Amino acid sequence: MQKLFSSVLAASLVLAFPVHAAAPKAAQQKQPKVQEAPLRAHLAFLSSDLLEGRGTGQRGGDLTVAYLETQALAAGLKPVSGKRFRQAVQIAGVKSLPADSSLRLEANGAALPASFGKDWVWAPGDAQALHSLDAELVFVGYGTTAPEEGWNDFKGQDLKGKVLVMMVNDPQPTAAQPERFGGKALTYYGRWTYKFEEAARQGAAGVLLIHTTPSASYGWSVIQNSWDNVERFQLAQGAVGTGLQGWLTDDTARALFKAAGQDLDALRAAAESKDFQPVPLKAKVAGEMKAAVRRIEQFNVAGVVPGTDPKLKDEVVIYSAHWDHLGKQGTDGDTIFNGAVDNASGSAALLAMAKEASLNPAKRSQMFLWVAAEEQGLLGSEAYATAPLWPLAKTAANLNLDSLNFIGVTRDIGAKGSERTDLGKMAEATAKAMKMVIAEARPDLSGGYFRSDHFSFAKVGVPAFSITSGSDYLGDKEAAKAKAAAYSKRYHQVSDEYDPSWDLAGMTQHAQFALNLGRMVADAPKMPDWKAGDAFGKARAK
């Protein structure tokens, strides 16, 4: 039935949007112009109830992939390799089973009262259904190894088999070192994802992060909603995490440290110094941890416009957007998280951009990449970066689109992160040519650069950033600001739905900027590079 559906859908869409014949030479010299009508049509369909919120591991996600691959063909894209537009992504779904588990915190031989969800949360980080633990707890401060900062919280100690207790965020700036660890901005070392990765590199049996609202930038309810009675996803192939991953509330951590004979505040203060040494606690995690585990196959969708230059066509510019959202949840009322802005908008924009790019090829090749499972932790883009369809050494840049401007035309455009690479100056030139400016830079307090799909490319050395909406709206500024503020209440809610009355001129402008910038990169004499000293530039493939 699925094959029949795909065949029928493919045939119908190709008839509706025929594959472009080779464009005449005059058309190839024309600047590609993104059209609002196809962008709107794709946006309306991708965010419709028919696709059920495009959930990972759900029927709506499968339908979305079928739509994207047929539309990629209709837009004139070519498969990157072979005959398929799909790249398989193997994912494990994990759901903690606290009622069936006996996992507990112990200090000085006595169990500490701690209930799952209210006081702490945990899950396996290695997609295994059963773990038996009897592991000593060790406080490791921020859990950070940052050679460029001269910082190592582990000091070469053997932590294999231990459960590491860590603080989130970065070591804080001081009067003597106001810019250490990015100053006010959050670096990747401060992200919880880095903490989990570093614990695995240390050979630990597990990791527990201490939550505070200021250090995490969100309340405990965010942790509960992401861990309590929720299936979490992780890549089923490649590097795996520690057996135990979890969080403690600040109150639970204080009670645990006190019972272990330690003063948490004193240890926190000590952890602000690079001389900090790991502190074994007279405490442990013990008992059985059980989880329901399933393995599913999802897909990235990728198509390419081959370049025209005999040499440069072997290099590629990648435009990306994640196709997934939160799918169907619950049983009462509206159960579909349509994700119109997040991120049917980016996925629709890529389709509209691809159509124009295929009519007007650039010197370098251009790939349009729709990645899976972003909402589950950038899994689709991480899978691509681990097994790229195009050599990373010949990947000029990644320009990512996530949640486009549905409000109206702006004078500015967001390019946070572009300043790390040569893309910054190119973005400025692109904006100037469109009579725009780059939005004013602000400290990245919540680590936004590390939370979108471009970051998977940055980690492997590809110059990358996400193009975001500006905020200097033309026309009625107060009405525009009110509309933008109202969306914050709809973010990740069932109310993020497409409205036919939306003026998509701002979204078209947003997409046009991305395509223009990508075209500049694709036609440039050489590929962009990282600024000297940038940590991610060291990973640039040679």
N, C-alpha and C positions, 0 to 999 in steps of 0.2 A: 504493500500500500504506500509506504514512504517513497519507494522508487517511482511508483506511478505518479504520486503527487508532485515529486520533483520534476519529472519529465513534462507533465502537463503545465506546471508553473513556468518552467523554462521556455516551453514552446509559446505560451501565451504572452510572456513578457518580451520575448524576442520579436514577436509580431507587433507588440505595442510599441516597443522601442527598438527598432532595427539596428543591427550592428553597423557602425559607420564604415562606409567605404573609404578608401584612401583619400585624404583631403588634397585638393589642388595646391600647387606650390604657393600661390598667393595667400591662401587661407593659413598655411603653415607658418607664414611670417607674421600673422596677426597675433596680438596679445590675447590670450585666452580670457574670456569674460564669463564669470559664473552667472548662471541664469536663476532667477528666483523661482520660476514655475516648477522645474523639476526638483529643486531643493524642497519646496513646500510639499510636493506630492510624496516624496520619499519620507519626509518628516511625519506627515499625517499617517502614512501606512505603518512606519516603524514603531510609532507610539500608539497604534490602535489597540483595542481590546483583543483583536484577533491574534496578536502576537504575545498576549498574556504577560507583558512586562519583561520579555526577553530574559527569563531566568536561567541561571546556570543549572544544567542538569534537568531542565524542564522542557516540555513540548514547545513552548513559545520560543525558546532558544534555538531549537532545531528548525523551526519555521523561519526564523530570522536568518540563519545561515543559508538556507535554500534561497531566500529572497536576495540576499547580498550577492551570492555567486552568480545568479542569473542576471542581476542588474549590472554586475561587473562585466559580464560578457556583452550585455546590451550597450554598455558605455564604450565599448571598443578596447577594453583591457585584454591583455594576454596572460595566461597562467605563467607564473614565475618559473616553474619547472614542471615538466610533464604535461598532463592534460587537465589537471584539477586546480581549482582556485583554493582548495582547502588545505590547511596544515593542521594535522591532528595535535591536540593538546590532552595529555593524559592527566586526569585530576582525581584526587582522592577526596571524598566527602567524609567528614569526621564529626560525630555528635557525642559529646560526653554523656555518660550514664551515671550520674552521681548517686541515684537510688540503688544501683547495683554495685557500687564501689565502696571500699572501706578506707579510702585515702584520708589521712589525718596529719595534722601538725603536732609534733611533740617537742616539749622543752623540758630539760632536766628530768626526763623519764615520765612526764605527765602529759596527757593529751590536752591540747588547747581547744576550747570550744570555738568552732568555725564552721559556718554553714555555707554550702555552695550557693553562689549567686549573691548572697547578702554580704559575706565576709571575704570570700575568695572564689576564684574561678580557675579552671584548669582543663587541659585537653592534651592528647598526645600530639607531638609535633612531628612524628615519624609515621603516621597513618597505621599504627599497630593497635589492634583492638584490646590488648591486655598488657599491662605493666605491673610488675610486683616491685615495690620500692621500699628501701630501707636506707635512705641516703642522707648524709650529713649536710646541713645548711652552712653556707659560707657567704658572708657579706662581702661583695666586691665593689662597693661604691657605685660609680656610674657604669662599670663593666665595659670600659673603653680602652682600646689600643689605638693610639693616634700618633704615629712616628713624627709627623710634621709638627705636632704640638709638644713633642718630647714626653708623651703621656702613656703610661701603661699601668692599668689598675690591677694587673695579675702578677706582675713582678716575677714571672717564670715559675710560679708555684704549680704543683701538680694538682689539678682540679678535676681529674677524671673520676667519674662516678659520683661527683658532688652535685647538689642542687644549689645554684648560685642565686643569691638575692641581690637585686640591683635597683638603683634609682633610675628613673626615666629623665629625659632631657640631658643637657650638657653641663660640664663644670662651668660655673658662672663667671662672667667677667669681673675683674677686680680693678681698683684704682690704678694699680701698677700695670695691669694687662687688660685694658678695656676691650680689646678685640680678640681675646683668646676664645677659641671655639666659636668664631663668628660674632662675638659680641652679643648683642640682643637677639640676633637671628638664630634660629635652630639649625644645627648642622645635621648631617645624616647620622652622626654618632649619637645624637639625642633621640632618634626615632626608635620606637619599640621594636620595629622589624630588625634594625641593626643589633639590638641587644640579644634577640633570639639567635641571630646568625652568629654572633661572637661567642655565645655560650656553646654552640655546637662546635665551633673551631677550637674551643678550649677542652673539648672532650667531656663536657659536663653531662650528667644524667638528666638535668633539668634546669629550669630557670623560672624564678618568680619575680615579677616586677612590682615595686611599691607604688601604688597610685596616690597622687594628690591632684586636685583639680588644676592648680597653677602649673605644675610640672608637665602634666599631660595635655593641658589646654582644653580639657573636657571633663565632665563629671563622671562619677562612678556608674551612672545609669547607661552611659555609652558602652562601657565595658560589659555590663549586664546584658544589654540588648544584643551584643555581638557574641556572647559566650554561653548564656544561660538558655538551655532548651533550643539551641540553634545549631544547624549543621554548618560547620566551617569547612572551607576547601583549601587544599594545598596541592602542589604539583606531586604527581605520583612517581615521577622519574627525576633523576639527578640528585643533587645534594638534599639530604633530609635534615630535619631539625632534631632537637633533643627529644628524649622520650616524654618529658613533661614540660609543658609551657603553661604559664598562668600569671595571674595578678593577685595581689593582696590589697585590701583597703589600707589606708594609713592607720586606722584604729587597730586593725588586726596585726599589722606589722609592729606597732608600738607594744601591743600586748605580748607578741611573740618574743621580741627582743628583751622586754623586761623580764619575762619568765626565764629567758636564757642568761640573765645576769648582765645585760648590756643596755646602754643608753642610746637609743636610736638617734636622738638629736646630736649627741656627741660624735657618733660615727658619721653622720651626715656632714658635720663640720670638718671632720678629718678627711673625708672624701673629696673636699674641695682643693686639696693639695696634691700635686703630682708625686709626693712622697708617700702617699697612702699605701698601706699594705692590706691584703685580704685578711678578714677576721673570721676565723671559724667560730660558729655559734654552738652552744651546748643545746642543739636542737636538730630535728630531722623531719623529713617527710617519710611516712611509712604507710604500708597497706597496698591494696590493689586498686588500680585505676582502670576502669572499663569504658569502652566507647564502641558505638556502632560505626562501622567503616564500610564504605562502598567505593567502587572505582567506576568512573564514567569517562567518556571520550567527548570532548568538545572540540571546536574548530576555530582557528583563525582563518580569515578569508583574505587572500592577497592576489592582486593583479598588477600588471606592469605596462607602462607605455615605453617601448624601447626608445633609446636615444638615437639621435641622427648622426652624431660625430663618430667616425670610425674607431677612435680610441676612447673617448670619454663615455661612450655608451656602455662600457664595461663597469662604470661607476653609477651609483644610484642615490637618489633622494627619496626618502620614505616619508609619506604623509600617513598618520595613524589616527585612529579613533576607536574607542571600545564600543562594541555593539551590545553588550549585556547590561541589564539592570537587575532589579531585585525580584522580578517574576511575580508569581502568585503566592500570597501568604495569608493564612487564616481561613476561616470558613464563613464568617458573618459580614454582611454589607459588601462594600467595594473591596475586593481582595486583590486587585491588579495594580501593581506599581508600574505605571506606564512608562515613566522615565522619558518624558518628551524632551525636556531640556537636557537631562542627564541620562543617556547621551544619544538619544535618537537624533538630536541636532547635529552632533559631530559626525555621526554615521551618514546622515543624509547629505551633509555638506561634502563629504568625501566622494559620494556618488556624483553629485553635481559637478564637482571639480574634475573628477576623472573623465567625465564626458567631454569637457572642454580641453583638457590636456591631451586626450587622444586625437583630437582634431588638429592640435598645434604642438607636436612633439618638441622637446628641448634637446640640447646636445647630450646631456646625461640622461640616463633612463630615470623614470619616475615610478615608484611603487606606491600603490594605495593599499593600506593594510588595516583591516578591521580585526581587532584583537578580542579574544574571549576573556571572561572572568576577571575584569579589572576590579569589579566591586568585591571580589574575594581576595584581593591582595596583589593586583597587577600580574596575575598568573599567565594570561595569554601572551603578554609582551615579554615576560620573563622566559617563557618557553621559546618564543621566537629568538630572543637574544642568546639563548643557550644553544639552539640549533637553527641558525639563520638560513633563510632561503637565498640570501645574497651574501658574499663574503663581507665580513665586518670591515676589513681593511679597505674595501672599495665602496663602503657606505658613507656618503658625504655628510649626511645629516638626517635627523629625524625631527619632523615638525608635527606636534600632536595637537589634536582638537578635542576638547572635553567641555561640554556645556557652553554652547554658543550664545551670542547676544540676540535675544528675542525681543528686546525692548525698543531699540531704535538706533539710528546712525549716531556715531560718536566722532569726536575730534581726535581721540586717542585710541591706542590699542595696547593690550598687555603683552609684554615680552619678558617677564621675569625669568631669569636664568640664562637668557641669551647673552648677557654680558660676560658669562664665563668663557665664551668662545668668540670666534670671528663672526658668528651669526648676529652678535649684538649690533655691529656697525652695518651689517647688511639689512637688519630689521629697521634700523633708523633710516637708511636710504630708501627702503621700500615704503615706509610710512610717509616720508617726505614726498615721494613721487605720487602718492595718493592724497596729498594735502592733509596728512595726519601727523601726529607725533606719538612717540612711545610714552605710555603712561608713566607717571612719576613713580620712581622706585621707593619702596617702603621695606623696612626690615621684615624678613620672612619669619615671623614669630612662631608659626605653627608648622614650619617645615613643608610648605606647600610644594616646593620643588621636588621633594622626594615621594610625593603621593599620587603622581599621575604616570601614565604609561611611558612617557619619554624617559623616565628615570631608569627603566630597564635598559635602555640604549646607552644612557650616560654611564652606567656602571661598567659597561664593556668598552667604553672609550669613544663612542659615537657622539659628536656634538649634537645636543638635543635640548629642546624645551617645549613647553606647551604655550600656544598662543591663546591668550585669554581676552575677555571683553574689556573695553575701556569703560570709563565712567563719566566722561565729559560729554553728555548727551546734547545733541542739537535740539532745538525746539523747546518744549515745555520741560525744563529741567526738574522741577518739583514733581511733576507727574511721573517722569521717568525714574527718579529716585524712589518714589513710593512704590512703583511697579517692581523695581529691583529688590527693595526691602521685603515686599510681600512674598517674593519667591523663596526667601530664606525659610519661610514657614512651610513651603511646599517641597523643599529639598528632601529627597528620600521618603516622600509620602505618596499616598495614592492620588493626591491632588496634582502631582506633576503631570498634567495632561495637556495635549495640544489644543489650542484655541484657534479656530479658523479666522478669527478677527485679528490675529497677530499681524503687525506690519513687520515683514521679514527683511526689510531693507538693511537693518543692522546686522542680521545674520548673514546676508549675502555679502555685505562689506567685510565681515569677519572672515568668511571663506575666501573672498577675493584676495585679502591680504596674505593669507596662508599660501594660496596658489602663486601669487606674485613673488613672494619671498622664495618659495621653492624653485620657481623658474629662475630667479637670480642665481641661486646656488647651483642649479643644474646647468647654467650657461657660463659660470665663472671659470677662469683659466685653471684654478686649482681648488681642491676641496678645502673647506674651512677647518680650522684646528682650534684646540683649546688654548686659553691664555696660559702663559708660563706660570708654573707653580700650582695650577688647579689640580686638586687631588684626583679627579676623574680623568684628567688628561693623561695621567700616567698609565692608564689602561688602554690608551689608543692602540688599536691593532696596527701592526706594521706589515 
